[in-house]
Amino acid sequence: MTDMSDVIHLINKRHATSWSLVGRLPGGYLQGAHELRGPRGERGVLKWHARELSAAQLFAAARSIEKLRRRGWPTSQWLVYGVLPDGATYIVEEFVDGVVPTQIDGDGLDQLLRANGLQADVRPETDRDWSAYIQGVVFNGDADLLARMRARPPTAALLGRLERLTAGARSLRLPITDLVHGDFVLRNMLESGGSLRIIDAAHLGRGTRAYDLACLLLETTVEDGWADPTVDPRRLEDACLALVGPAGLRVCLVGRMLHYLVFGESWRDDDPSELVAKCGSFVERYEA
């Protein structure tokens, strides 16, 4: 299916609902997020994944999110979800009337650290293993990230430093019992009434929650203006170290940095040197 009206019609028929389309929302993964409205004014958000989210992953994520919400993990409730005839998957979530935060302050960091703590030892029943994936990316070139880094001189020079940073950690095995969001950054949060809500969790899996903290540490440090000047990034670093130690922290950070450089907006620019320089400055603290 490629027509949104057809998708909504099928959802309504399958789940005995009466959603209508309001319009597309900013952000959203791949096909985006669309606001829905029910007959009594209730609001929902439709996420439609034409690819990249299998039925098995969808149902595993739904079970984990239900379990996490019972723990108090601040994420949206999934109202209905399923698989379309063409194999695409869909989710209708509760609508959160909030905004994507542009900066994290001390209170926000406290909230996200508490949320990350709730991800401990969840043991999600899923085939998506973020720890194995990150180690494969860093050491084996999985997902073609190393090849793409080598293809451009600015990123190739940085890659040499990243490889040296993790050279002694090849035999390390990261924990796999936590729940991992996989893209735990501010653009996947909503601020509503002073509280942060975590969104876009469909690609969650098992692994070490230190990877989520490393995602937040990297992007709030490297990207200008994301961290309030009063926020000490060492709180995130210390939390990662407590979970996986220095070698594990370096592997998590390098794995995230490879994604950040290859899939970020800078990859489509002619010269990514500025972002590469920022990343280079960031890793200096781990090269001593």
C-alpha positions as protocol buffer text, in pm:
chain_id: "A"
residue {
  index: 1
  type: MET
  ca { x: 0 y: 0 z: 0 }
}
residue {
  index: 2
  type: THR
  ca { x: 124 y: 347 z: -86 }
}
residue {
  index: 3
  type: ASP
  ca { x: -186 y: 558 z: -27 }
}
residue {
  index: 4
  type: MET
  ca { x: -237 y: 682 z: 329 }
}
residue {
  index: 5
  type: SER
  ca { x: -616 y: 682 z: 296 }
}
residue {
  index: 6
  type: ASP
  ca { x: -605 y: 311 z: 208 }
}
residue {
  index: 7
  type: VAL
  ca { x: -387 y: 239 z: 510 }
}
residue {
  index: 8
  type: ILE
  ca { x: -625 y: 424 z: 745 }
}
residue {
  index: 9
  type: HIS
  ca { x: -927 y: 251 z: 589 }
}
residue {
  index: 10
  type: LEU
  ca { x: -773 y: -90 z: 652 }
}
residue {
  index: 11
  type: ILE
  ca { x: -679 y: 2 z: 1011 }
}
residue {
  index: 12
  type: ASN
  ca { x: -1033 y: 119 z: 1082 }
}
residue {
  index: 13
  type: LYS
  ca { x: -1185 y: -195 z: 935 }
}
residue {
  index: 14
  type: ARG
  ca { x: -945 y: -428 z: 1115 }
}
residue {
  index: 15
  type: HIS
  ca { x: -967 y: -262 z: 1459 }
}
residue {
  index: 16
  type: ALA
  ca { x: -1324 y: -128 z: 1450 }
}
residue {
  index: 17
  type: THR
  ca { x: -1195 y: 229 z: 1480 }
}
residue {
  index: 18
  type: SER
  ca { x: -1299 y: 550 z: 1304 }
}
residue {
  index: 19
  type: TRP
  ca { x: -977 y: 743 z: 1254 }
}
residue {
  index: 20
  type: SER
  ca { x: -952 y: 1017 z: 994 }
}
residue {
  index: 21
  type: LEU
  ca { x: -638 y: 1183 z: 865 }
}
residue {
  index: 22
  type: VAL
  ca { x: -553 y: 1533 z: 989 }
}
residue {
  index: 23
  type: GLY
  ca { x: -212 y: 1573 z: 827 }
}
residue {
  index: 24
  type: ARG
  ca { x: 153 y: 1492 z: 842 }
}
residue {
  index: 25
  type: LEU
  ca { x: 351 y: 1573 z: 1156 }
}
residue {
  index: 26
  type: PRO
  ca { x: 713 y: 1691 z: 1156 }
}
residue {
  index: 27
  type: GLY
  ca { x: 971 y: 1418 z: 1197 }
}
residue {
  index: 28
  type: GLY
  ca { x: 888 y: 1051 z: 1195 }
}
residue {
  index: 29
  type: TYR
  ca { x: 1084 y: 756 z: 1066 }
}
residue {
  index: 30
  type: LEU
  ca { x: 1098 y: 687 z: 690 }
}
residue {
  index: 31
  type: GLN
  ca { x: 734 y: 736 z: 585 }
}
residue {
  index: 32
  type: GLY
  ca { x: 679 y: 989 z: 862 }
}
residue {
  index: 33
  type: ALA
  ca { x: 422 y: 1043 z: 1132 }
}
residue {
  index: 34
  type: HIS
  ca { x: 63 y: 1142 z: 1061 }
}
residue {
  index: 35
  type: GLU
  ca { x: -191 y: 1291 z: 1300 }
}
residue {
  index: 36
  type: LEU
  ca { x: -526 y: 1113 z: 1322 }
}
residue {
  index: 37
  type: ARG
  ca { x: -853 y: 1229 z: 1474 }
}
residue {
  index: 38
  type: GLY
  ca { x: -1129 y: 1010 z: 1613 }
}
residue {
  index: 39
  type: PRO
  ca { x: -1505 y: 1077 z: 1608 }
}
residue {
  index: 40
  type: ARG
  ca { x: -1504 y: 1218 z: 1964 }
}
residue {
  index: 41
  type: GLY
  ca { x: -1201 y: 1438 z: 1908 }
}
residue {
  index: 42
  type: GLU
  ca { x: -948 y: 1185 z: 2032 }
}
residue {
  index: 43
  type: ARG
  ca { x: -606 y: 1219 z: 1871 }
}
residue {
  index: 44
  type: GLY
  ca { x: -358 y: 959 z: 1755 }
}
residue {
  index: 45
  type: VAL
  ca { x: -34 y: 932 z: 1562 }
}
residue {
  index: 46
  type: LEU
  ca { x: 6 y: 687 z: 1276 }
}
residue {
  index: 47
  type: LYS
  ca { x: 352 y: 548 z: 1200 }
}
residue {
  index: 48
  type: TRP
  ca { x: 362 y: 351 z: 875 }
}
residue {
  index: 49
  type: HIS
  ca { x: 675 y: 149 z: 800 }
}
residue {
  index: 50
  type: ALA
  ca { x: 686 y: 29 z: 441 }
}
residue {
  index: 51
  type: ARG
  ca { x: 1021 y: -139 z: 516 }
}
residue {
  index: 52
  type: GLU
  ca { x: 1285 y: -175 z: 790 }
}
residue {
  index: 53
  type: LEU
  ca { x: 1036 y: -294 z: 1053 }
}
residue {
  index: 54
  type: SER
  ca { x: 940 y: -660 z: 1026 }
}
residue {
  index: 55
  type: ALA
  ca { x: 627 y: -811 z: 1174 }
}
residue {
  index: 56
  type: ALA
  ca { x: 837 y: -1005 z: 1426 }
}
residue {
  index: 57
  type: GLN
  ca { x: 1014 y: -689 z: 1539 }
}
residue {
  index: 58
  type: LEU
  ca { x: 685 y: -498 z: 1558 }
}
residue {
  index: 59
  type: PHE
  ca { x: 520 y: -750 z: 1790 }
}
residue {
  index: 60
  type: ALA
  ca { x: 834 y: -791 z: 2001 }
}
residue {
  index: 61
  type: ALA
  ca { x: 858 y: -413 z: 2042 }
}
residue {
  index: 62
  type: ALA
  ca { x: 490 y: -391 z: 2137 }
}
residue {
  index: 63
  type: ARG
  ca { x: 537 y: -648 z: 2415 }
}
residue {
  index: 64
  type: SER
  ca { x: 845 y: -467 z: 2546 }
}
residue {
  index: 65
  type: ILE
  ca { x: 677 y: -126 z: 2542 }
}
residue {
  index: 66
  type: GLU
  ca { x: 379 y: -260 z: 2734 }
}
residue {
  index: 67
  type: LYS
  ca { x: 616 y: -408 z: 2994 }
}
residue {
  index: 68
  type: LEU
  ca { x: 819 y: -88 z: 3017 }
}
residue {
  index: 69
  type: ARG
  ca { x: 514 y: 134 z: 3055 }
}
residue {
  index: 70
  type: ARG
  ca { x: 415 y: -75 z: 3356 }
}
residue {
  index: 71
  type: ARG
  ca { x: 757 y: 7 z: 3499 }
}
residue {
  index: 72
  type: GLY
  ca { x: 692 y: 377 z: 3439 }
}
residue {
  index: 73
  type: TRP
  ca { x: 903 y: 424 z: 3124 }
}
residue {
  index: 74
  type: PRO
  ca { x: 782 y: 754 z: 2975 }
}
residue {
  index: 75
  type: THR
  ca { x: 669 y: 656 z: 2628 }
}
residue {
  index: 76
  type: SER
  ca { x: 346 y: 672 z: 2432 }
}
residue {
  index: 77
  type: GLN
  ca { x: 91 y: 395 z: 2451 }
}
residue {
  index: 78
  type: TRP
  ca { x: 46 y: 191 z: 2134 }
}
residue {
  index: 79
  type: LEU
  ca { x: -329 y: 188 z: 2065 }
}
residue {
  index: 80
  type: VAL
  ca { x: -331 y: -54 z: 1770 }
}
residue {
  index: 81
  type: TYR
  ca { x: -65 y: -204 z: 1545 }
}
residue {
  index: 82
  type: GLY
  ca { x: -33 y: -470 z: 1280 }
}
residue {
  index: 83
  type: VAL
  ca { x: 86 y: -582 z: 939 }
}
residue {
  index: 84
  type: LEU
  ca { x: -54 y: -469 z: 604 }
}
residue {
  index: 85
  type: PRO
  ca { x: -116 y: -712 z: 315 }
}
residue {
  index: 86
  type: ASP
  ca { x: 206 y: -603 z: 144 }
}
residue {
  index: 87
  type: GLY
  ca { x: 413 y: -674 z: 455 }
}
residue {
  index: 88
  type: ALA
  ca { x: 444 y: -314 z: 568 }
}
residue {
  index: 89
  type: THR
  ca { x: 376 y: -248 z: 936 }
}
residue {
  index: 90
  type: TYR
  ca { x: 180 y: 22 z: 1114 }
}
residue {
  index: 91
  type: ILE
  ca { x: 139 y: 163 z: 1464 }
}
residue {
  index: 92
  type: VAL
  ca { x: -123 y: 403 z: 1596 }
}
residue {
  index: 93
  type: GLU
  ca { x: 6 y: 565 z: 1916 }
}
residue {
  index: 94
  type: GLU
  ca { x: -155 y: 803 z: 2161 }
}
residue {
  index: 95
  type: PHE
  ca { x: -96 y: 1166 z: 2066 }
}
residue {
  index: 96
  type: VAL
  ca { x: 137 y: 1361 z: 2296 }
}
residue {
  index: 97
  type: ASP
  ca { x: 83 y: 1735 z: 2276 }
}
residue {
  index: 98
  type: GLY
  ca { x: 444 y: 1841 z: 2311 }
}
residue {
  index: 99
  type: VAL
  ca { x: 748 y: 1977 z: 2131 }
}
residue {
  index: 100
  type: VAL
  ca { x: 1085 y: 1829 z: 2046 }
}
residue {
  index: 101
  type: PRO
  ca { x: 1330 y: 1981 z: 2295 }
}
residue {
  index: 102
  type: THR
  ca { x: 1612 y: 2187 z: 2149 }
}
residue {
  index: 103
  type: GLN
  ca { x: 1824 y: 2169 z: 2462 }
}
residue {
  index: 104
  type: ILE
  ca { x: 1867 y: 1945 z: 2764 }
}
residue {
  index: 105
  type: ASP
  ca { x: 1895 y: 2093 z: 3112 }
}
residue {
  index: 106
  type: GLY
  ca { x: 1971 y: 1935 z: 3447 }
}
residue {
  index: 107
  type: ASP
  ca { x: 1612 y: 1832 z: 3514 }
}
residue {
  index: 108
  type: GLY
  ca { x: 1579 y: 1682 z: 3168 }
}
residue {
  index: 109
  type: LEU
  ca { x: 1899 y: 1487 z: 3215 }
}
residue {
  index: 110
  type: ASP
  ca { x: 1770 y: 1357 z: 3549 }
}
residue {
  index: 111
  type: GLN
  ca { x: 1453 y: 1237 z: 3377 }
}
residue {
  index: 112
  type: LEU
  ca { x: 1641 y: 1059 z: 3099 }
}
residue {
  index: 113
  type: LEU
  ca { x: 1882 y: 893 z: 3339 }
}
residue {
  index: 114
  type: ARG
  ca { x: 1585 y: 763 z: 3540 }
}
residue {
  index: 115
  type: ALA
  ca { x: 1420 y: 638 z: 3220 }
}
residue {
  index: 116
  type: ASN
  ca { x: 1741 y: 467 z: 3117 }
}
residue {
  index: 117
  type: GLY
  ca { x: 1756 y: 299 z: 3458 }
}
residue {
  index: 118
  type: LEU
  ca { x: 1412 y: 148 z: 3395 }
}
residue {
  index: 119
  type: GLN
  ca { x: 1557 y: -23 z: 3086 }
}
residue {
  index: 120
  type: ALA
  ca { x: 1785 y: -237 z: 3303 }
}
residue {
  index: 121
  type: ASP
  ca { x: 1748 y: -614 z: 3280 }
}
residue {
  index: 122
  type: VAL
  ca { x: 1421 y: -600 z: 3086 }
}
residue {
  index: 123
  type: ARG
  ca { x: 1539 y: -901 z: 2878 }
}
residue {
  index: 124
  type: PRO
  ca { x: 1324 y: -817 z: 2576 }
}
residue {
  index: 125
  type: GLU
  ca { x: 1216 y: -1116 z: 2371 }
}
residue {
  index: 126
  type: THR
  ca { x: 1343 y: -1001 z: 2035 }
}
residue {
  index: 127
  type: ASP
  ca { x: 1598 y: -1097 z: 1773 }
}
residue {
  index: 128
  type: ARG
  ca { x: 1725 y: -740 z: 1752 }
}
residue {
  index: 129
  type: ASP
  ca { x: 2055 y: -743 z: 1941 }
}
residue {
  index: 130
  type: TRP
  ca { x: 2196 y: -391 z: 1956 }
}
residue {
  index: 131
  type: SER
  ca { x: 2513 y: -498 z: 2137 }
}
residue {
  index: 132
  type: ALA
  ca { x: 2602 y: -754 z: 1871 }
}
residue {
  index: 133
  type: TYR
  ca { x: 2514 y: -507 z: 1597 }
}
residue {
  index: 134
  type: ILE
  ca { x: 2736 y: -229 z: 1736 }
}
residue {
  index: 135
  type: GLN
  ca { x: 3028 y: -467 z: 1781 }
}
residue {
  index: 136
  type: GLY
  ca { x: 2979 y: -593 z: 1426 }
}
residue {
  index: 137
  type: VAL
  ca { x: 2975 y: -238 z: 1293 }
}
residue {
  index: 138
  type: VAL
  ca { x: 3289 y: -137 z: 1482 }
}
residue {
  index: 139
  type: PHE
  ca { x: 3501 y: -447 z: 1428 }
}
residue {
  index: 140
  type: ASN
  ca { x: 3364 y: -627 z: 1120 }
}
residue {
  index: 141
  type: GLY
  ca { x: 3242 y: -348 z: 895 }
}
residue {
  index: 142
  type: ASP
  ca { x: 2876 y: -450 z: 921 }
}
residue {
  index: 143
  type: ALA
  ca { x: 2618 y: -219 z: 759 }
}
residue {
  index: 144
  type: ASP
  ca { x: 2893 y: -93 z: 526 }
}
residue {
  index: 145
  type: LEU
  ca { x: 2977 y: 194 z: 761 }
}
residue {
  index: 146
  type: LEU
  ca { x: 3354 y: 142 z: 764 }
}
residue {
  index: 147
  type: ALA
  ca { x: 3366 y: 128 z: 384 }
}
residue {
  index: 148
  type: ARG
  ca { x: 3170 y: 452 z: 358 }
}
residue {
  index: 149
  type: MET
  ca { x: 3397 y: 618 z: 613 }
}
residue {
  index: 150
  type: ARG
  ca { x: 3704 y: 514 z: 412 }
}
residue {
  index: 151
  type: ALA
  ca { x: 3554 y: 650 z: 91 }
}
residue {
  index: 152
  type: ARG
  ca { x: 3600 y: 1018 z: 188 }
}
residue {
  index: 153
  type: PRO
  ca { x: 3935 y: 1166 z: 298 }
}
residue {
  index: 154
  type: PRO
  ca { x: 3805 y: 1365 z: 599 }
}
residue {
  index: 155
  type: THR
  ca { x: 3616 y: 1070 z: 746 }
}
residue {
  index: 156
  type: ALA
  ca { x: 3891 y: 822 z: 653 }
}
residue {
  index: 157
  type: ALA
  ca { x: 4143 y: 1018 z: 862 }
}
residue {
  index: 158
  type: LEU
  ca { x: 3911 y: 1014 z: 1162 }
}
residue {
  index: 159
  type: LEU
  ca { x: 3834 y: 645 z: 1112 }
}
residue {
  index: 160
  type: GLY
  ca { x: 4199 y: 559 z: 1172 }
}
residue {
  index: 161
  type: ARG
  ca { x: 4179 y: 726 z: 1512 }
}
residue {
  index: 162
  type: LEU
  ca { x: 3852 y: 548 z: 1595 }
}
residue {
  index: 163
  type: GLU
  ca { x: 3998 y: 210 z: 1501 }
}
residue {
  index: 164
  type: ARG
  ca { x: 4298 y: 271 z: 1727 }
}
residue {
  index: 165
  type: LEU
  ca { x: 4061 y: 378 z: 2006 }
}
residue {
  index: 166
  type: THR
  ca { x: 3885 y: 40 z: 2002 }
}
residue {
  index: 167
  type: ALA
  ca { x: 4175 y: -184 z: 1895 }
}
residue {
  index: 168
  type: GLY
  ca { x: 4207 y: -349 z: 2235 }
}
residue {
  index: 169
  type: ALA
  ca { x: 3835 y: -420 z: 2278 }
}
residue {
  index: 170
  type: ARG
  ca { x: 3771 y: -673 z: 2002 }
}
residue {
  index: 171
  type: SER
  ca { x: 3724 y: -958 z: 2250 }
}
residue {
  index: 172
  type: LEU
  ca { x: 3487 y: -754 z: 2466 }
}
residue {
  index: 173
  type: ARG
  ca { x: 3130 y: -876 z: 2487 }
}
residue {
  index: 174
  type: LEU
  ca { x: 2877 y: -611 z: 2573 }
}
residue {
  index: 175
  type: PRO
  ca { x: 2579 y: -705 z: 2796 }
}
residue {
  index: 176
  type: ILE
  ca { x: 2258 y: -810 z: 2622 }
}
residue {
  index: 177
  type: THR
  ca { x: 1994 y: -811 z: 2897 }
}
residue {
  index: 178
  type: ASP
  ca { x: 1888 y: -445 z: 2895 }
}
residue {
  index: 179
  type: LEU
  ca { x: 1638 y: -283 z: 2664 }
}
residue {
  index: 180
  type: VAL
  ca { x: 1797 y: -50 z: 2408 }
}
residue {
  index: 181
  type: HIS
  ca { x: 1605 y: 222 z: 2223 }
}
residue {
  index: 182
  type: GLY
  ca { x: 1882 y: 252 z: 1963 }
}
residue {
  index: 183
  type: ASP
  ca { x: 1841 y: 623 z: 1884 }
}
residue {
  index: 184
  type: PHE
  ca { x: 1816 y: 777 z: 2229 }
}
residue {
  index: 185
  type: VAL
  ca { x: 1859 y: 1143 z: 2135 }
}
residue {
  index: 186
  type: LEU
  ca { x: 1659 y: 1462 z: 2182 }
}
residue {
  index: 187
  type: ARG
  ca { x: 1492 y: 1450 z: 1842 }
}
residue {
  index: 188
  type: ASN
  ca { x: 1325 y: 1130 z: 1966 }
}
residue {
  index: 189
  type: MET
  ca { x: 1186 y: 1302 z: 2275 }
}
residue {
  index: 190
  type: LEU
  ca { x: 886 y: 1524 z: 2333 }
}
residue {
  index: 191
  type: GLU
  ca { x: 864 y: 1780 z: 2613 }
}
residue {
  index: 192
  type: SER
  ca { x: 512 y: 1810 z: 2752 }
}
residue {
  index: 193
  type: GLY
  ca { x: 426 y: 1993 z: 3072 }
}
residue {
  index: 194
  type: GLY
  ca { x: 783 y: 1981 z: 3198 }
}
residue {
  index: 195
  type: SER
  ca { x: 816 y: 1606 z: 3138 }
}
residue {
  index: 196
  type: LEU
  ca { x: 1010 y: 1430 z: 2865 }
}
residue {
  index: 197
  type: ARG
  ca { x: 848 y: 1148 z: 2669 }
}
residue {
  index: 198
  type: ILE
  ca { x: 1046 y: 901 z: 2460 }
}
residue {
  index: 199
  type: ILE
  ca { x: 913 y: 838 z: 2109 }
}
residue {
  index: 200
  type: ASP
  ca { x: 1003 y: 635 z: 1798 }
}
residue {
  index: 201
  type: ALA
  ca { x: 1076 y: 320 z: 2000 }
}
residue {
  index: 202
  type: ALA
  ca { x: 968 y: 65 z: 1739 }
}
residue {
  index: 203
  type: HIS
  ca { x: 1327 y: -39 z: 1668 }
}
residue {
  index: 204
  type: LEU
  ca { x: 1412 y: -118 z: 2028 }
}
residue {
  index: 205
  type: GLY
  ca { x: 1598 y: -436 z: 2110 }
}
residue {
  index: 206
  type: ARG
  ca { x: 1815 y: -606 z: 2365 }
}
residue {
  index: 207
  type: GLY
  ca { x: 2173 y: -509 z: 2449 }
}
residue {
  index: 208
  type: THR
  ca { x: 2331 y: -264 z: 2691 }
}
residue {
  index: 209
  type: ARG
  ca { x: 2150 y: 53 z: 2786 }
}
residue {
  index: 210
  type: ALA
  ca { x: 2495 y: 214 z: 2792 }
}
residue {
  index: 211
  type: TYR
  ca { x: 2459 y: 248 z: 2415 }
}
residue {
  index: 212
  type: ASP
  ca { x: 2156 y: 475 z: 2459 }
}
residue {
  index: 213
  type: LEU
  ca { x: 2352 y: 688 z: 2705 }
}
residue {
  index: 214
  type: ALA
  ca { x: 2644 y: 703 z: 2460 }
}
residue {
  index: 215
  type: CYS
  ca { x: 2406 y: 825 z: 2186 }
}
residue {
  index: 216
  type: LEU
  ca { x: 2290 y: 1108 z: 2410 }
}
residue {
  index: 217
  type: LEU
  ca { x: 2642 y: 1188 z: 2528 }
}
residue {
  index: 218
  type: LEU
  ca { x: 2782 y: 1213 z: 2176 }
}
residue {
  index: 219
  type: GLU
  ca { x: 2512 y: 1422 z: 2015 }
}
residue {
  index: 220
  type: THR
  ca { x: 2452 y: 1662 z: 2303 }
}
residue {
  index: 221
  type: THR
  ca { x: 2828 y: 1721 z: 2323 }
}
residue {
  index: 222
  type: VAL
  ca { x: 2915 y: 1747 z: 1953 }
}
residue {
  index: 223
  type: GLU
  ca { x: 2608 y: 1935 z: 1828 }
}
residue {
  index: 224
  type: ASP
  ca { x: 2609 y: 2304 z: 1915 }
}
residue {
  index: 225
  type: GLY
  ca { x: 2356 y: 2425 z: 2168 }
}
residue {
  index: 226
  type: TRP
  ca { x: 2201 y: 2092 z: 2263 }
}
residue {
  index: 227
  type: ALA
  ca { x: 2327 y: 2091 z: 2622 }
}
residue {
  index: 228
  type: ASP
  ca { x: 2253 y: 2368 z: 2871 }
}
residue {
  index: 229
  type: PRO
  ca { x: 2583 y: 2518 z: 2992 }
}
residue {
  index: 230
  type: THR
  ca { x: 2498 y: 2404 z: 3346 }
}
residue {
  index: 231
  type: VAL
  ca { x: 2477 y: 2037 z: 3242 }
}
residue {
  index: 232
  type: ASP
  ca { x: 2789 y: 1832 z: 3314 }
}
residue {
  index: 233
  type: PRO
  ca { x: 2830 y: 1573 z: 3034 }
}
residue {
  index: 234
  type: ARG
  ca { x: 3045 y: 1367 z: 3270 }
}
residue {
  index: 235
  type: ARG
  ca { x: 2722 y: 1250 z: 3434 }
}
residue {
  index: 236
  type: LEU
  ca { x: 2638 y: 1060 z: 3115 }
}
residue {
  index: 237
  type: GLU
  ca { x: 2994 y: 942 z: 3078 }
}
residue {
  index: 238
  type: ASP
  ca { x: 3007 y: 818 z: 3437 }
}
residue {
  index: 239
  type: ALA
  ca { x: 2677 y: 634 z: 3393 }
}
residue {
  index: 240
  type: CYS
  ca { x: 2816 y: 457 z: 3084 }
}
residue {
  index: 241
  type: LEU
  ca { x: 3140 y: 369 z: 3262 }
}
residue {
  index: 242
  type: ALA
  ca { x: 2949 y: 218 z: 3551 }
}
residue {
  index: 243
  type: LEU
  ca { x: 2770 y: -15 z: 3310 }
}
residue {
  index: 244
  type: VAL
  ca { x: 3037 y: -123 z: 3061 }
}
residue {
  index: 245
  type: GLY
  ca { x: 3371 y: 20 z: 3174 }
}
residue {
  index: 246
  type: PRO
  ca { x: 3618 y: 224 z: 2965 }
}
residue {
  index: 247
  type: ALA
  ca { x: 3651 y: -25 z: 2677 }
}
residue {
  index: 248
  type: GLY
  ca { x: 3275 y: -70 z: 2649 }
}
residue {
  index: 249
  type: LEU
  ca { x: 3221 y: 304 z: 2652 }
}
residue {
  index: 250
  type: ARG
  ca { x: 3467 y: 351 z: 2366 }
}
residue {
  index: 251
  type: VAL
  ca { x: 3298 y: 79 z: 2159 }
}
residue {
  index: 252
  type: CYS
  ca { x: 2953 y: 232 z: 2216 }
}
residue {
  index: 253
  type: LEU
  ca { x: 3075 y: 582 z: 2133 }
}
residue {
  index: 254
  type: VAL
  ca { x: 3260 y: 474 z: 1818 }
}
residue {
  index: 255
  type: GLY
  ca { x: 2964 y: 269 z: 1699 }
}
residue {
  index: 256
  type: ARG
  ca { x: 2738 y: 569 z: 1742 }
}
residue {
  index: 257
  type: MET
  ca { x: 2986 y: 808 z: 1582 }
}
residue {
  index: 258
  type: LEU
  ca { x: 3005 y: 591 z: 1270 }
}
residue {
  index: 259
  type: HIS
  ca { x: 2627 y: 617 z: 1233 }
}
residue {
  index: 260
  type: TYR
  ca { x: 2633 y: 986 z: 1311 }
}
residue {
  index: 261
  type: LEU
  ca { x: 2888 y: 1064 z: 1040 }
}
residue {
  index: 262
  type: VAL
  ca { x: 2756 y: 831 z: 770 }
}
residue {
  index: 263
  type: PHE
  ca { x: 2383 y: 889 z: 812 }
}
residue {
  index: 264
  type: GLY
  ca { x: 2386 y: 1248 z: 936 }
}
residue {
  index: 265
  type: GLU
  ca { x: 2298 y: 1549 z: 728 }
}
residue {
  index: 266
  type: SER
  ca { x: 2668 y: 1623 z: 676 }
}
residue {
  index: 267
  type: TRP
  ca { x: 2711 y: 1314 z: 458 }
}
residue {
  index: 268
  type: ARG
  ca { x: 2514 y: 1482 z: 182 }
}
residue {
  index: 269
  type: ASP
  ca { x: 2732 y: 1791 z: 198 }
}
residue {
  index: 270
  type: ASP
  ca { x: 3036 y: 1835 z: -25 }
}
residue {
  index: 271
  type: ASP
  ca { x: 3270 y: 1882 z: 272 }
}
residue {
  index: 272
  type: PRO
  ca { x: 3199 y: 1719 z: 611 }
}
residue {
  index: 273
  type: SER
  ca { x: 3524 y: 1855 z: 757 }
}
residue {
  index: 274
  type: GLU
  ca { x: 3356 y: 2075 z: 1021 }
}
residue {
  index: 275
  type: LEU
  ca { x: 3159 y: 1792 z: 1176 }
}
residue {
  index: 276
  type: VAL
  ca { x: 3456 y: 1557 z: 1148 }
}
residue {
  index: 277
  type: ALA
  ca { x: 3666 y: 1815 z: 1335 }
}
residue {
  index: 278
  type: LYS
  ca { x: 3405 y: 1835 z: 1612 }
}
residue {
  index: 279
  type: CYS
  ca { x: 3399 y: 1457 z: 1642 }
}
residue {
  index: 280
  type: GLY
  ca { x: 3779 y: 1453 z: 1644 }
}
residue {
  index: 281
  type: SER
  ca { x: 3785 y: 1703 z: 1930 }
}
residue {
  index: 282
  type: PHE
  ca { x: 3533 y: 1492 z: 2118 }
}
residue {
  index: 283
  type: VAL
  ca { x: 3741 y: 1171 z: 2100 }
}
residue {
  index: 284
  type: GLU
  ca { x: 4058 y: 1344 z: 2215 }
}
residue {
  index: 285
  type: ARG
  ca { x: 3956 y: 1289 z: 2576 }
}
residue {
  index: 286
  type: TYR
  ca { x: 3963 y: 912 z: 2519 }
}
residue {
  index: 287
  type: GLU
  ca { x: 4294 y: 898 z: 2330 }
}
residue {
  index: 288
  type: ALA
  ca { x: 4525 y: 982 z: 2621 }
}
